[in-house]
Amino acid sequence: MTTLENAAAVLKLFSKQEIRQGHPGLSFSDVVENLKLPKSTVSRLLMTMETQGMLERDPDSRLYQIGKLLLAVSSHYLSAPLVDLASPYMTQLSQLTQCTGYISMLEGRDIMVMRMFPGRTYLQVVTPAGSLLPAHETAIGRAILSRYTDDEVRQRFSGKYHAQSANAPESLTVLLSRLAEVRLTGVSFANNETLLGISTLATSIFNKHRNEIVGLCLSFPSPAQGKEIPEGIRDGLIAVTRQLAEKLGDEYWHLPAGN
């Protein structure tokens, strides 16, 4: 493999081994074992990646983390005026509700996670910024899709429609029906779809000045059968959404209180 291919293989290890923020990092041995390269080659490769800002090495543990160059590039890519505006609100909301919060945008048939806000409720699995998920199989994706007409949604999903989760809309017809429900309430709900044991409540915001739509959501452990969504989650999410809508002139949320 070329040096570029080897460097890409190293970066993919971070995803493969689920090394995220707060994780100690990737070791020299991890790279040697997974890339099946001579130690001398790995040593030169990691040194070059570190010199170029692609990796950083902890001086004490000697473990590698993603470098400032890649973080800077990704932060710009995962940034948009509406995302930046909504972030402080979602930070506070996640702390108040103890839920993990997300801001996402639509990318084709997928949603891309732009920001993640850790809550105090322990979730074994979280979805980091930069992740892509099927829009039709997520509450936040359906909240965004509900802002489009049925014809626009049909065009976006033209061709083969497939749902991996047993709890997701199994056909385009069912998806359109679910979107109609979201348009009535402004709120989208997913229960055990992307992840078993996890429920998500989502809304969407439109910035008409820049033609941007983002989804806002809170994730939390799924309520026991017959139980309601924990108190404060729905009201808190709607309150934050209305505050943002007022700033942006999003008339979709100019509804009487309580609707």
Summary of the structure (lengths in Angstrom):
residues: 259
radius of gyration: 20.6
end to end distance: 58.5
largest distance: 67.5
contacts: 791
relative contact order: 0.11
helix: 43%
strand: 19%
